[in-house]
Amino acid sequence: MSELAVKGKLVKKLAIENGTSKAGKEWSKQNFVIDTGAQYNPEVCFQVFGDKVDLLNNYKEGQEIEVKFNVSSREFNGKYYHNLDAWFISGQKNVKPEVEQLAKAIDAENDDLPF
């Protein structure tokens, strides 16, 4: 299967879910929704699992991002359920306000230079 990717606006980050597997291992996952801007069914819900949950910390709602993901399906009681498992998220990462203000101040100082 070729690499799957979609671009859109991060609309919603849902709460992080935590639990313990049957094997006794701790796990965490977080779902998030992006709006692709498509005419029909523009919102797509993805999930990040385990250490990938930290990927979402770099982005805030309203930002444009690209998500690379895998599709998985499993059967339960004769019905199939699908997951869109994000493994890579890119876009302009959050910049701390102090850093942003400093960058603007430096730009303003450089505007006075004769060259």
Buried (B, 14 or more C-beta within 10 A) or exposed (E): EEEEEBEBBBBEBEEEEEEEEEEEEEEBBBBBBBBBEEEEEEEBEBBBBEEBBEBBEBBEEEBBBEBEBEEEEEEEEEEEEEBBBBEEBBBEEEEEEEEEEEEEEEEEEEEEEEE
